[in-house]
């Protein structure tokens, strides 16, 4: 079994029995699956980009599940440390601030930090995550929330040109932006 398949299995175990917030009974694993599918749509592959795709599968297992870091590191003797590093970089844990006025400020600072410091092969996971979550808000009938959420991603989107498959990523970003504009009545 390759490392991407192992990461998918780890994500399935980590998110087993959990559902996405605000989206009814949709199993949580649908979200990392959508992020991976978007990356593949852009041209990322298991052969050329195993770390990127493994990070995409596992990007929420530290933040939203009780997964030990060792489970990520142990996915592969060679690639495990890089996968863990990527997942750590994408993990936001302001547990004490959740539900407070500080939460929004901390989340914005986290997005800025990811945009500034993440290497392109990890940055693309956060971009796909942001776009997938925006589409989820739209599907859940919350276009205003989707527009706000998308807007907080601007620091990430500004770095699209440094990413592999930048043209495909930008095309998706523009497609999501158009849907937001239409559904929010600004077009």
N, C-alpha and C positions, 0 to 999 in steps of 0.2 A: 504494500500500500504506500502511495507517495505521500509527501508531507502535506499537500493540499487536502487530500482525502482524510488524513489524520486530523488536520485542523477542523475540517467539517464535522467529523465525528465528535471531537472535543466540544465544539460549539453546540452540537445537538444535545450532548449530555449536560453541558452547563446550563442551557436554557430550557431543558426538559421540564414541562409542567408550568411554564410561565407564558403569559400573554403580553402583547404590546399594550401600553397605556392608551386609553381612549379609543381603541379600535375593536371593541367587542371581544370576541373570542379568537382573535388571530394569534396563533402560536408565535412566540418571540423569534424562533429560528427563521421565520419568513423574512425578517429584516436582514440578517447577515447574508442570507441567500440572495436577496435582491441586490445588496451591495456587490457581491461577487459577480452576479449576472451582469450588472452595469459595467464593471471593470472588464469582463470578457467581451461585452458589446463594444467597448472602446478599443479592444485589441490585445489586452493582457491575456497571457496564457500560462497554463500550468508548467509547461516546459521552460519558457523564457522568464517567467515572473513568479516562481513558487513562493517566495517570501511575501510579496505583495498580496497574493491571493490567500495565503495562510493568515496573514494579519487581518485581511478583510473578514474571513470567517470568524476570527477570534477577537475582533476589535472591541467587543462589549463584555467579554467573559470576566475581566477583572473589575470592570465598573458596575456591571449589573448582575453578576453571579458570584458565588463563593468559590471561585476557581483559584487554586494555588498557582503561583507563578511557575513553580516547578513543572506543572502539567503542560505548560506552553513550552518551556525550555526543553522538556523531554520529548517533544514531538519529533525531533531529529538531532542527531549528534552534531552535525555541521550547521544546519540552518536554524535550529531551535533558539540559540541566543539572539540572532538577528530578528526572529519573529517576536520573541519576548520584548526586545528593545522597541520594536514598532508598536506592539500592543500597549506597552507602558506609556509611550509617547502620546498615544491616542486616548488614554484613560483619564477621565475627569472625576475626581473624588472630593468634592467639597461637602462631605457629609454633614458637618456642623452647620453649614450655611443653607442647606436645602430648605426651601420655603421661606427664606428671609429676603430682605431687600438686597443684601449683599450677593445673593446667588447670581443675579443677572450680571453684575459687575465681574464676578469671578469667572463666569462662563465666557464673557466677552474677552477677558484677559487670556483665558485658556485658548480660545480660538486664535487670537493674535499670536500667542506663543507657538502654536502648531504651525501657523502660516509662516512665521519667521524662521523656525528652527527645524521643521521636519524635512528629511530628505525627500526628493520628488517621488520615490517609490512608496513612501508611506503617506505623503501628502495626498496622493490620488485616492487613497482609501478614505480619508476624511472628507474629501470633496464628494466622492460617491455617497458616503454616509449622509452628508448634508443634503444632497439632491434627493436621495431616497426618502429621507425623513420629510422633506418638503412635499414630495409626491404623496406620502402617507397622510399628511395633514389635509391635502386636497381631497384625497379619496375619502377621508373621514368627514368631509363637509365643513372644513375649517379654513377657508381661503385666506382670511385675514391673518390667522396664526401662521399659515404657510408663508405668506409674504413677509411677515416679521422674521420668521425663522430663516428664510432664504437670505434676507438682508444682513443678518449677523454673519453670514458666510462670505461676505465681500472680501475680507482679507485673504481667505483661502482662494477664492476665484481669481484674485489679482495675480496669483502665482501659477495659474494654469499654463502659461507659456513655458515654464521650466519643466513641465511634466512630459513623459513619453505619451504619445497619442493625444497631444494637446488639441489638435483640430477636432477630434471626435469628442473630447471632453467639453470643449467650448460649444460644440453643436448641441449637446445635451443640455448644457447650462442655459443656452438661449431658448431651447424648446420648453424647458421648465419655466423660465422667465415669461415667455409668451402665454403659457397656460395660466400663470399667476395673474398676469395683466388682464386676461380675458375674464377669469373668474372673479376678479376684484373690481371689474368694471372700469379699468383704467385704459382700455383699448377700445 
